[in-house]
């Protein structure tokens, strides 16, 4: 009845599961090594008001850039849709890296005697590397 080898939902679930498992293992090991407390999931942990202001600004700019890029690639470009999705993904990855760099700078500058900034930088590098591996390997061969 269902062909699970070619099922998009199955492949996405598997890919997401692999990513979540890798992130959980990486974060657990790095928290123990760096002696960093676990933060709440899916919450904005701002260091101070300055950090909050910068973060909201970057999120706003990235949303505007994403909408403009989506419009450009959808209506004004002859670039195939898969390539345009990759370009938008790269744009969003760049803004995420910028956001995490600002977070690590704020943690370094304002949270003295703390390894949170090292944890943030290592997490950003790990996620970026994982995304590059996923994209260059056709998402681990799940979508070829």
Number of C-alpha atoms within 10 A of each C-alpha: 3 6 7 10 10 12 12 12 10 14 18 14 11 13 16 12 12 12 16 12 12 15 16 12 12 15 19 13 12 17 16 10 11 13 13 17 10 10 9 8 7 6 7 10 12 14 16 12 9 10 18 15 11 14 19 12 13 17 15 12 13 19 14 12 16 17 13 13 18 16 12 14 19 15 10 10 11 10 13 10 12 8 11 18 16 12 16 18 15 14 15 17 16 14 18 17 16 15 21 19 16 17 23 23 17 18 21 17 11 12 15 10 7 14 18 22 22 17 19 19 17 16 17 19 14 16 18 16 12 15 17 13 13 16 14 11 13 11 16 13 11 17 13 8
